[in-house]
Structures are given as structure tokens and as C-alpha cells.
């Protein structure tokens, strides 16, 4: 059975009398939180949908990314505003998840943990920000309709990855050198010097926009009009892309979209156009922004 915690939300009525409404959210049965030194490879394992649904563990993630995961932002740059220090200290979490909980319920549990243990407070407001609009490129989309098997990416023979930047891959890959998607997830990313490889299954266009947001330094808004779900792979050079707004392909000093993904200079912009048949166009939009008001660097005792 899921344990619940109650969060009080003040409501002001026309008569100016304040009262409280209770919002129930599920809670971890047990949660151990501690500071950790930065590991070479931060990780997240277990939880609903995995082979170990009753145990969810996190190693070496900063508070910024824990909040991002709890509220399912997918690193929506510009829509998630937090103090800069939240990207530095790293934390380890080991939790016991109630039987039968879903991954969405687990995110709510993490919200409760962050509010109680890190004293997280926040609010939402509307702001106009620079964005990228995701549109269909000339020639049409090159996405594949999602296959019926959610483990489609696992049907290929696993083996060592082709060398990327002179260093072997540290995770399981298929025969083409793309990462194998773990149970309970729809996407997997492999980062190596000079190249990022992504494999995704069953993504909607909103999912694709969210994934691209974490790579291009701006919020990506879906304007393709495409429906359904898709399978795809994507390979690009992260230099000048991740977290840094970059010009579209064809601009001065930027490779064109016609270059193959193995070319060292291909950015995320060129890869999206060549490999997915989509295009990122600069724009502005009013969006709902999540703002962190306060959080503690030191979590309360276990």
C-alpha cells in the first residue's frame, strides 16, 4: 500500500478568508540521502518498470538534476530556473518504492523527498524566452513508425561498440554501436569524446522535442504537426551543442545538414535535419517557467 503525505496549499476566496486544501501524494517507504563526490559516471537504477521495481537508487546527481527528474522537465532550458549552486554538490539516494507504484508516482515521491529533506520551495510564472521550433524539413520526415515490440532495440546482437574518440564504450550496445535501451525507459544515450549516440523507441514528437531541448540550449517546441510514436537513432558531435545555443546548419562556420553523421563537425542541428528529416528554427514564445525559490545544500538527517 502506498504511504501518503499531505501538502497544504493556501487558497484565497472572494471573501478574503484563507483556508487550506490537502493534496495527497505518495511517499517512499524508506529513503537514505547523502552527499557524494562526483563519480566518473553518474547513474540511476531500478524503480518501477525495471527488473528491481522496489528499489530506486541514484549515484552522484546534483540537486538540479534531481529536481528536473522529479518534475519531469527533461532539462527544459529556460523553463526551469534555479540557483547556480544546485548544479555543483552531488548526492546519492537509495529508496524503497511501495509495491505496485508507477514511475509517475515515483516522481511524486521524489518531489515530497526534495521538499522535506532539501527544504525545496518553488513557484510558477509566465515568461517570454528564446526557443527553437521543431518543424518538418524539406523532403519530409525520416522517422520510423514505432514497432510493436517495446524491446525492439534489444533484438540486435550486443557486442563491443566501435571505438569512439579512441575509447571503448562503457555500456551495452547493439551491432551498429548504438546503446541498448534499459527496461522501463524509452531512450538511451551514449556519450563519448567527439560523438553522442542516441536510440529511442516509441517517442512522440513531444518526447523528441524534450530530448533535443537538453542538447541545444533552448526549449524546443513541437511545430511539426506529426502524430503517433516513432523509433529513431541519432548521432552527432556535441561540441558547441549541449547547453549552448548554436546557429542552424548552413550558417557561417557551421557544417551543412548534408554531411554524414560520422563527420566530426556535424552538430545536433545538422544531424536532426539529415537523420530525422526535421529542422530547428529560432523563435520566441511565452512559456510557463518553474522557479526554485529556495533549497538547502545539506539534506536533513536520515
N, C-alpha and C positions, 0 to 999 in steps of 0.2 A: 504494500500500500504506500502511496506517495505521501510524505510528510508535507505540510504546507506552512508557509509563513505569511503574515498579514502585513501589507504595506498600506499605510494611511495616506490618502490623497485629499488635501483640503479643497472643498468646493464652496464657492460664494454664491449664494442665492440672491434674488432680486431684493429681498428684504434685508440684505446685508448681514444675515446670520450665517456664520460659518459652521459647517459640520464636516464629518469625515465619512468617506466611503471606503470600504475594505476591498482590496483586490488580492485574491489568493493566488499564490504562485508556489510551485513545487520546490522542494529543497533537498540537497544532498543528505543522505543518511549520515555520512561521515566525510569530513574534508580536512586535509592536512595541507597547510600552506607554509612555504619557507622561501627565503631569498636564496638565489643560486648564482654562481659565477657564470659568465657567458660560455656556453659549450660551443664546440665547433658546429654542431648540427642541432638546433632547437627541434623539439619533437612533440607530437601529440598522439596519444594512442588509446585504444579501447573505446568504451561508450556504446550507446545504442546503435544497432546496425553493424557492429563489428563482431569478431569472434569472442570478445570479452565484454559483453554489454554492461556488466555490473561494476566495472572498474574503469574510470576515466582518468588518465594521467597526462600531465603536461610537464615538460622539462625546458627550462631556460627561456621562457617567453616574457617579454616586457609587459607591463601593465597596459600599455597602449593596445597591444595585440589581443590581450585577454578581453578588454572592453569591446574591441572590434568584433571578436568572435561571439561574445555574449549577446550582442545586439544585431548580429548577422549583417554587418555593414559591407563585408567583402572589401575592406580598405577603400571605401568611397572617399577619395581625397576631396577636400573642400566641404564635405558633408559631415565630417567628423573632426571637431576641433577640440584639442586637448593640450595641456601644458607640455612643453618640450621634454621635460624630465621624465615623462611617462614612457619614453622610448628607450631609456637607458637601464634602470635597475631591472633585473630578470628574476623570475620566480618559478618555483616548482610546485605543482599541485598534484595530490593524489586523492581521489574521491571515490566514494561508494555510491553508485547510482541505484535508485529504487528499481525493483523488478518491474518490467513492463513499460518503463519510461521511454519516450521517443527522443530523438535528437533535438527536436524543437523544445520539448520540456526541459531537456538538459541545459539548453541555453538560458532558460528562465532560472534554473537553479544557479547557474553561474552569475546571473545578474544579482540574485539575492546574496550570494557569497561576496561579490565585489562591494555591494552596499554595506554589508555587515562587517566584513573583515578589513576592507580598504577605505571604508567611510566614503564611498563614491557618491557624489551628488551631481546632478546634471539637469539641463533643460533643453527644449527645442525652440528654434526660431527660424523665420524665413530670411534667406539672403540670396542676392544675385551673385553668381560666381561664373568664372570661365569654365566651359565644359567642352567635351568632344561629342558630336552627334555621330552615331554609328549608322551608316546608310549602305545601300547596296551599290557596289562598284559597277562600272561599265562592263558589260559581258555577263552580269548576273552572279548570284551566289554560287560557291563551290562546296557548300556544306553537304554532308550526307545525312539523310533521314536516320534517326536513331534506330538501331537494330533492336529486335525483340528481347535479346538476352542482355541484362544489365551487366553481365560479366564478359561482354564481348571482347574487351581489351585484353582479357586473360587467356584467350584461346590460342594466341600465338605462342611459339616456343620461347620460354625465358632463357636468357643467356647473358654473357657479359656484354656490356654496352660498348659500342665503338668508341675509341678514345676521343674525348672532348677536351680540347685545350691541353692535351698531354697527360691527363689524369683520369684514371678509371672511375666509372660510376660507382656510387655507394648504395644504390638501391636496385631492386629488381627491374629489369627492362625486358621488352619484347625483342624479337629478331631484328626490328627496324631501329632499335636504340631508343624507343620512347618508353617512359615509365609505365608500369602496370598499376592500374587503379586499385586502391585498397578497398576492402569491404566497407560498406556504409558511406562511401564517398562517390562523387560524380566526376572528379577530376584529379589528376596527379601532375606534379611539376618536378622537373629535374633541372637543377642549376649547376652549370659547370663554367669554368673560365672561358669567356667568349661565346657562350651559347646557352640558351634556355630552351628546353623541350617540354611541351605540354600535351597531354592526352585527356580528352573529355568525352563523357558519354551522357546522352540524354539531356543535354543543355538546351534551355530555352534561349531566346535572344536576350532576355533579361540577364540570364546567367552569364552569357558571353560578355555582355556589357560590363557586368560586375567584375569578371575576371580581368578584362582589359583595363579597367579603372586602376587596378593595383600596379599596372605596368607603365602607364602613360602620364601619370602625374596630375590628371584631372578626372573629374567624374565623367563617365561615358553614359550617354543616354541613347537608348534604342529608338531609332527612327526608321528601321528597315521595313516595318510592316509585316515581317515574316512570322508565321505561326508554327506550332509544332515543336519537336525536340530534335536535336542533332548530335551526331558523333563527328569529332574532328581531331586533328593533330596540328600543332603549331610550333615552329622552330624559328628563333631569331636571336640576334645579338643584343644583349641587354644594355650595352654601353650607350649612355645618353637617353635611355628609355625609362627605366624603373624610377618612379618618383620624380622625374624631371620632365617638365613639359617640353616636347620636341616638335619641330615642324613636320608637316606631312611629307611623304616621298615626292621627289621631284624638285623640292626647294634647294636653294644653293647649298652644296656641301652634303646633301642627303641622298643616299642611293635611291634609284627609282624602283618601283614595285616590280619591275621585270626581272630583277636579279634573283637567282636561286637562293633558297634558304641556307645553303651551306656557305654562301659568300659572307666573309667576316663582317662586312659593313652593313648588312641588312638589318634595319631596325624593326621594331614591332609594327610600325606604320606600313612599311613595305611588305612585311610578312602577312599582315591582315589582308592586304589588298591582293597579293599574289596567291596565297594559300587558301583563304576563305572567301574571296570574291566580295569582300566588304571594304568600306572606306571610313576613315575617321576625319570629320570635318569640324573645324573650330567654331564655337558659338558661345552664347551666354544664356543662362536660364536661372529662374528663381527656384530655389530648392529648399527643402526642409533640412536644417542643419542641427546636428546633435552636438551640444556644447557641454564639456565637462567643467563644472564649477569648482569642484574640489575633490581631492583624493589623497590618501595617506601613503607615503613611501613605505612605511613599516606596517604590515598587517597585524591585526590583533592576535594574541596568543592562541594556539590550537587548543 
